[in-house]
Amino acid sequence: MRFARLLAFLAPALARATPADDAKAVAALDTQYQKAVEQNDAAAMDRILADDFVLVTGRGVVYTKADLLRDARNKTEIYERQEDSQQKVRVWGDTAVLTALLSVKGTSGGKPIEYQLWFSDTYVRTSKGWRYVFGQASLPLPKTP
């Protein structure tokens, strides 16, 4: 009986994914998030973003989850392309940080946009799975000839 209680207590820890599995899960989730942004899919963004999510841009502008969901619903930006590359995930227990190069092309407020920037996304493991809690983006990179 005592052994059964001990196993029940330890089962969640024993079932925990490896850091490599966690890195794959976070990478896939961030790819889903980037696709949701590209498609202005507020419902998918809402599932992935933590309620207290914050994004800080390279110009110091701060966006909350509510800001991003509002912009997606209003289709403030229309994307032809919104994809990342050079994705790298680092996992420390229940926290993961993903860095990648983002390429964007589309319109914002009816004006054309096209740029690349580096970003870091921080994910935290919660009782509901991984959630995107904090993002930080660089300034757009200089265009190469």
N, C-alpha and C positions, 0 to 999 in steps of 0.2 A: 504494500500500500504506500509506504513512504517513497519507494523507488518510482512508483507511478506518478506521484505528485511532483517529484523532482524532474521527471521527464516532461511532464506537462508544463512546468515552469521553464525548462530549458528549450523546449521545442521551437519557440519563435527565434531564438538566437541560433539554434542549429540549422534552421531553415533559411537563414539570411543568405542573400546572394553574395557572390564573391565581388571584390572591387571591379574586376573585369566585366562581370555581368552588370553591375551597377553602371559602369561607364557606358556600356552598350545601351542600356535602358535610357539613360539621360541623353545620350547622343540622338537616339530615335525620338525621344520626346521633344527635344529642341528642334529637330527637323520638322516634326509635326507642327510645332509652334510657328516656325518660319513660314510653313505652307499656309497655316491659318491666317497669319498676317497678310500674306500675299493675296489670299482670297477674301479678305475682310470677314472672316468667319468668327464673329464675336462669341458664339457658343463654344467653339473649340478653344479659343483663347481663354475664356472664362474658366474652363475645366483645368487648364494648365497653370494659370497664374494664381499665386497665393493671394488671399484677400488683402494683405498688407504690402503687396508688390510695389516696388519703386524702380523706375528707370531714370538714369542720369545720363544726359547726352554730353558730348565733348564741349558743348557751349555752356554747360551747367544748368540746362533746363531739366526740371524734374517732372516726370509723368507718373501718375498712379494707375492702378488697374482700371479704375473708373474712366480715367482719361483715354486710355488705349481702347477700351471697349466702346466708348462713345465715338471715337474716331473711326473705328471699324464699322459700327452701325451706320454712321453718316457717310461712309466711304470718302473720308477726307483725302485719302491717297488711293489712287488706282494703280495697281502694279502690273507691269508687263513681266517683270522679273524681280524676285525677292528671294535670293538663295544664298546659302553660305558654302564655304569651302575651307580647306585646311583646318577642319574641326579637330579639336583636342580636348579630351575630358580628363580631369584629375579628380579623384575621389578620396575624401577623408571621412571615413565613417558614414554619418548621415548627411554629409554635405558634399556637393560636387560643383566644380567650376568648369564651365565649357568656354573655350575661346575659339573664335573663328573669324574668317574674313567674309564680310557680307557684301554682296553685289546687288544694287537696286537700280531699276529702271521703271519709269512710269510717269504719273503726274501727281502733283500735290497742289490743291487749290486751283486746279485747271492749268497749272504751269508744268512744263516738262522737268523731270528730275532724272539724274543718272549719276551715281557715285558708288564708291567702295569705302568701307570703313571696317575697323577691327572692333569686336565687341567681346565682352565677358559676361556670361550668364551664370548666376549662382542658383543652384537647386538644393532643396532640403527635403529629406525623406520625412514624410508625415504618416499618420495612420491611414491616410487616403492615397498613399503613394508619393512619388516625387512631385514637388511643386516648384515652379519658377518664382523665386522670391526677390531677386535683385538683378538688374542689368546695368551695364555701363558701356557706353559706346564712345569711340574716338571721334574726332573731327573727321569729315570726309578726307580721304587721301588725295594728294595731288594727282591730277590726271597725267598718265604717262603718254608720251607722243607715239 
